[in-house]
Amino acid sequence: MKYRITHSTLYHYSQSVGLCQNEAKLQPRNFWRQYCANTQMEIIPPPLDYSERLDFFGNHVIYFAIQQPHTQLRVTSTTEIAIFPQQSPLNASNRMTWEQARNLFQESLPFGQMQGQQGQAQSQMQDTYLELLEARQFVLDSPMISSTPALADYAQASFQPNRPLIDVVQDLMGRIYHDFTYDPAFTTIATPLSEVLTFRRGVCQDFAHLAIGCLRAYGIAARYVSGYMETLPAPGKARLVGADASHAWFSVYIPGTGWLDFDPTNNTLPLEQHITLAWGRDFTDVTPLKGIAFGGGQHTLSVSVDVLRLD
């Protein structure tokens, strides 16, 4: 499946901005499920400083600074990307229980044990060790997600003894979908997770944070994924250009299988209609566009996203 994604952000300032410095994470990742063929960035006014790098999590980051007075800033990213078909990860034969997975995250694999192996066996053990080591950071609290007793209490119904981890996560995803109301007017980026849990309302960012917090409360590695999802018009209705939006879901590390994605907002497994932009511990690691502006007074912000299927 091929898509063209156009993500446009417009800032309008009541007073002139003399200098702004920004970071954008608007180029989708390349990994086994998708390939980013081309990304074009248009920044108006044009920046004098511009650089690109990969962050700690491997996300593509663009830094730019505008040093001329301006009252508007428009950043538009246009990407062509291919999504590769895959079977549902729930068809996997990995039936590791959540307790077994938690124990692996808590225990250390003795380096001497790897040294005692030869050839392919040693290589496989090293790969397993490195994957677990990388995943372990996603068990810890992060700036927007703290493992609290309230989150553990909510998740308890899903964490039945000796239950396969894949079944636990699927059940948790379904419960969040049925227990919580999608309400864009209730939360902001800064709304605490405790309020989302108390009032059972929020948006995709909140539901992803909620699921991650529940899983981390039981010692399971989970990370935040930002991206896009293709939305289809109702039968007989024309497709509205620019009416799509950024999306968010979460991913869980299943030892022996790898990272598997789950979308609690739609109670579905991200497959061909989900495009991954970036991942990290929570939203603070993957913010699409952020920065500082000197001057400007009050400002308004508008965002337009268009996900167009090409084939």
Secondary structure in CASP SS format (residue, H / E / C, confidence):
PFRMAT SS
TARGET T0000
AUTHOR 0000-0000-0000
METHOD secondary structure of the structure
MODEL  1
M C 1.00
K E 1.00
Y E 1.00
R E 1.00
I E 1.00
T E 1.00
H E 1.00
S E 1.00
T E 1.00
L E 1.00
Y E 1.00
H E 1.00
Y E 1.00
S E 1.00
Q E 1.00
S E 1.00
V E 1.00
G E 1.00
L E 1.00
C E 1.00
Q E 1.00
N E 1.00
E E 1.00
A E 1.00
K C 1.00
L C 1.00
Q C 1.00
P C 1.00
R C 1.00
N C 1.00
F E 1.00
W C 1.00
R C 1.00
Q E 1.00
Y E 1.00
C E 1.00
A E 1.00
N E 1.00
T E 1.00
Q E 1.00
M E 1.00
E E 1.00
I E 1.00
I E 1.00
P C 1.00
P C 1.00
P C 1.00
L C 1.00
D E 1.00
Y E 1.00
S E 1.00
E E 1.00
R E 1.00
L E 1.00
D C 1.00
F C 1.00
F C 1.00
G C 1.00
N C 1.00
H E 1.00
V E 1.00
I E 1.00
Y E 1.00
F E 1.00
A E 1.00
I E 1.00
Q C 1.00
Q C 1.00
P C 1.00
H E 1.00
T E 1.00
Q E 1.00
L E 1.00
R E 1.00
V E 1.00
T E 1.00
S E 1.00
T E 1.00
T E 1.00
E E 1.00
I E 1.00
A E 1.00
I E 1.00
F C 1.00
P C 1.00
Q C 1.00
Q C 1.00
S C 1.00
P H 1.00
L H 1.00
N H 1.00
A C 1.00
S C 1.00
N C 1.00
R C 1.00
M C 1.00
T E 1.00
W H 1.00
E H 1.00
Q H 1.00
A H 1.00
R H 1.00
N H 1.00
L H 1.00
F H 1.00
Q H 1.00
E C 1.00
S C 1.00
L C 1.00
P C 1.00
F H 1.00
G H 1.00
Q H 1.00
M H 1.00
Q H 1.00
G C 1.00
Q C 1.00
Q C 1.00
G H 1.00
Q H 1.00
A H 1.00
Q H 1.00
S H 1.00
Q H 1.00
M H 1.00
Q H 1.00
D H 1.00
T H 1.00
Y H 1.00
L H 1.00
E H 1.00
L H 1.00
L H 1.00
E H 1.00
A H 1.00
R H 1.00
Q H 1.00
F H 1.00
V H 1.00
L C 1.00
D C 1.00
S E 1.00
P C 1.00
M C 1.00
I E 1.00
S C 1.00
S C 1.00
T C 1.00
P H 1.00
A H 1.00
L H 1.00
A H 1.00
D H 1.00
Y H 1.00
A H 1.00
Q C 1.00
A C 1.00
S C 1.00
F C 1.00
Q C 1.00
P C 1.00
N C 1.00
R C 1.00
P E 1.00
L H 1.00
I H 1.00
D H 1.00
V H 1.00
V H 1.00
Q H 1.00
D H 1.00
L H 1.00
M H 1.00
G H 1.00
R H 1.00
I H 1.00
Y H 1.00
H H 1.00
D H 1.00
F C 1.00
T E 1.00
Y E 1.00
D C 1.00
P C 1.00
A C 1.00
F C 1.00
T C 1.00
T C 1.00
I C 1.00
A C 1.00
T C 1.00
P C 1.00
L H 1.00
S H 1.00
E H 1.00
V H 1.00
L H 1.00
T H 1.00
F H 1.00
R C 1.00
R E 1.00
G E 1.00
V C 1.00
C H 1.00
Q H 1.00
D H 1.00
F H 1.00
A H 1.00
H H 1.00
L H 1.00
A H 1.00
I H 1.00
G H 1.00
C H 1.00
L H 1.00
R H 1.00
A H 1.00
Y C 1.00
G C 1.00
I C 1.00
A C 1.00
A E 1.00
R E 1.00
Y E 1.00
V E 1.00
S E 1.00
G E 1.00
Y E 1.00
M E 1.00
E C 1.00
T C 1.00
L C 1.00
P C 1.00
A C 1.00
P C 1.00
G C 1.00
K C 1.00
A C 1.00
R C 1.00
L C 1.00
V C 1.00
G C 1.00
A E 1.00
D E 1.00
A C 1.00
S E 1.00
H E 1.00
A E 1.00
W E 1.00
F E 1.00
S E 1.00
V E 1.00
Y E 1.00
I E 1.00
P C 1.00
G C 1.00
T C 1.00
G E 1.00
W E 1.00
L E 1.00
D E 1.00
F E 1.00
D E 1.00
P C 1.00
T C 1.00
N C 1.00
N C 1.00
T E 1.00
L C 1.00
P C 1.00
L C 1.00
E C 1.00
Q C 1.00
H E 1.00
I E 1.00
T E 1.00
L E 1.00
A E 1.00
W E 1.00
G E 1.00
R C 1.00
D C 1.00
F H 1.00
T H 1.00
D H 1.00
V C 1.00
T C 1.00
P C 1.00
L E 1.00
K E 1.00
G E 1.00
I E 1.00
A E 1.00
F E 1.00
G E 1.00
G C 1.00
G C 1.00
Q C 1.00
H E 1.00
T E 1.00
L E 1.00
S E 1.00
V E 1.00
S E 1.00
V E 1.00
D E 1.00
V E 1.00
L E 1.00
R E 1.00
L C 1.00
D C 1.00
END
